[in-house]
Amino acid sequence: MESISGAIVSIFESAPILMSALALASLCAFYMVFSCVWTLKVLARSPSAEAFARARRDVFTLKVLAGASPMLGLLGTVVGIGECVGASGSAQAVAEGISCALLTTQTGLVLAIPEWIAAIVIASKIKTLEIEFNASETAR
C-alpha cells in the first residue's frame, strides 16, 4: 500500500505543470474563502456599503478561481489523451497518458466542488446580511 505522500508525489509527477497550476489556484481559492469569512465577521459587526462591495468582489474572485480548477483538470485530460495518441503503440505510454488524464480531471473536480460550495454559502450569507442592513437603514 502506497503512503499518502507517495501518492501525492506520483500525482504531481504525472503532469507537473498542470498539477502545480491546480495547486496554486486551489491555494488562492482557499485563501479567498478565509478572506470572505473574515469579511463576513466584519459585516456582522459593522455593516457598510463599502464592506458589502468588498465581500461581493471577494466572492466573485472565489467563483472565478473555483471555475479555473475544473478547466485546468480538463486541460490535463486533453494533454493526457494527446500523450495516448502520440504513444506510438506502447501500452505503457498509453497507460501513462490515461493516468494523467484521469488524475488531473479528478483533482480539478475534487478541488472545485468545495470551493463552489463555499462560494454559494458565503454569497448567501452576504445577501442575508445585506437585506438586514438595508432593512435597518430604511427603518431609520
C-alpha positions in Angstrom: 0.0 0.0 0.0 1.4 3.4 -1.0 1.7 6.2 1.5 -0.3 9.3 1.1 2.8 11.4 0.5 3.9 8.9 -2.2 0.5 9.2 -3.8 0.7 13.0 -3.9 4.2 12.9 -5.4 3.1 10.4 -8.1 0.1 12.7 -8.9 2.4 15.7 -9.3 4.8 13.6 -11.4 2.0 12.7 -13.9 1.6 16.3 -15.1 3.8 18.6 -13.0 2.9 22.0 -14.6 -0.8 21.4 -14.6 -0.8 20.0 -11.1 1.2 22.9 -9.9 -1.3 25.3 -11.5 -4.2 23.4 -9.9 -2.4 23.6 -6.5 -1.8 27.3 -6.9 -5.4 28.0 -8.0 -6.7 26.0 -5.1 -4.5 27.7 -2.5 -5.7 31.1 -3.8 -9.3 29.9 -3.6 -8.9 28.7 -0.1 -7.3 32.0 0.8 -10.3 33.7 -0.6 -12.6 31.5 1.4 -10.8 32.7 4.6 -10.9 36.3 3.4 -14.6 36.0 2.7 -15.3 34.6 6.2 -13.2 37.4 7.7 -15.3 39.9 5.7 -18.5 38.3 6.9 -17.4 38.7 10.5 -16.6 42.4 9.8 -20.0 42.8 8.1 -21.8 41.2 11.1 -20.2 43.7 13.5 -20.2 46.9 11.4 -22.0 46.6 8.1 -21.4 49.3 5.5 -21.9 49.6 1.7 -18.1 49.5 1.1 -17.8 46.3 3.1 -20.6 44.7 1.1 -19.0 45.7 -2.1 -15.7 44.2 -1.0 -17.5 41.0 0.1 -19.1 40.7 -3.4 -15.8 41.2 -5.1 -14.2 38.5 -2.9 -17.0 36.1 -3.7 -16.6 36.8 -7.4 -12.9 36.1 -7.2 -13.6 32.9 -5.3 -16.0 31.8 -8.1 -13.5 32.6 -10.8 -10.8 30.5 -9.0 -13.3 27.7 -8.4 -14.1 27.7 -12.1 -10.5 27.6 -13.0 -9.9 24.2 -11.3 -12.1 22.1 -13.5 -10.8 23.9 -16.6 -7.2 23.1 -15.6 -8.3 19.5 -15.0 -9.9 19.4 -18.4 -6.7 20.7 -19.9 -4.9 17.8 -18.2 -7.4 15.5 -19.8 -6.5 16.9 -23.2 -2.8 16.6 -22.5 -3.2 13.0 -21.3 -5.2 12.0 -24.3 -2.6 13.7 -26.5 0.0 11.6 -24.9 -2.1 8.5 -25.7 -2.4 9.5 -29.3 1.4 10.1 -29.6 2.3 6.9 -27.8 3.3 5.1 -30.9 1.7 1.8 -29.9 3.4 1.5 -26.5 1.0 0.2 -23.9 2.9 1.7 -21.1 2.8 5.2 -22.7 -0.9 4.9 -23.4 -1.5 3.9 -19.7 0.5 6.8 -18.5 -1.5 9.2 -20.8 -4.8 7.9 -19.5 -3.5 8.1 -15.9 -2.5 11.7 -16.4 -5.9 12.5 -18.0 -7.8 10.9 -15.1 -5.7 12.3 -12.3 -5.8 15.9 -13.5 -9.6 15.7 -14.1 -10.2 14.2 -10.8 -8.0 16.6 -9.0 -9.7 19.6 -10.7 -13.1 18.4 -9.6 -12.1 17.5 -6.1 -10.7 21.0 -5.6 -13.5 22.8 -7.4 -16.5 21.3 -5.6 -15.8 22.5 -2.1 -14.7 25.9 -3.5 -18.1 26.3 -5.2 -20.0 25.2 -2.2 -18.1 27.7 -0.1 -18.8 30.5 -2.6 -22.5 29.7 -2.7 -22.8 29.6 1.2 -20.8 32.8 1.6 -22.8 34.6 -1.1 -26.0 33.6 0.5 -24.8 34.8 3.9 -23.7 38.1 2.4 -27.1 38.6 0.7 -28.9 37.9 4.0 -26.7 40.4 5.9 -27.2 42.9 3.1 -31.0 42.5 3.3 -30.9 43.0 7.0 -28.6 46.1 6.6 -30.9 47.7 4.0 -34.0 47.0 6.2 -32.4 48.6 9.2 -31.3 51.6 7.0 -34.8 52.0 5.7 -36.3 51.9 9.2 -34.2 54.8 10.3 
